[in-house]
């Protein structure tokens, strides 16, 4: 159990720290209602970048909406990696599965694009699936997180632009 304490500490830092701490700060800095910002963060847990539409409906501006939803995405991605690492050490079947993946031949999208597939993959798989794919294939964590977050921010901005129109974002 003691060997799990550092991972639990990081999970507590990532999940509530990023998904509640950043929205709290955004609420203070932008003078938006704390309840509106926290509900935006909660919505991001459920519908990922689709929560941007909720932010628009609540009258939250472009930058606060993107920052809050992105902080939730980062919290989920980092927490996922920590949970996966915990599972590996505790369950033999997980380790056996990973060994089979490493021995097996990867075909299709993953073999063609590799880690770079995370960038567009976040559009389809979201921030719940892509960290698992990255972890299973043992891709470099920092670069994987960067690619996933870049894909997430691009998708969130695209949803904002499509919903409000480009003129609202630019002017």
Buried (B, 14 or more C-beta within 10 A) or exposed (E): EEEEEEBEEBBEBBBEBBBBEBBBBBBEEBEBEEEBBBBBBBBBBEEBBBBBBBBBEBEBBBEBBBBBBBBBBBBBBBBBBBBBBBEBEEEEEBEEEBEEEEEEEEEEEBEEEEBEBBBBBBBEBBBEEBBBBBBBBEBEBEEBBEBBBEBBBBBBBEBBBEBBEEEEEEE
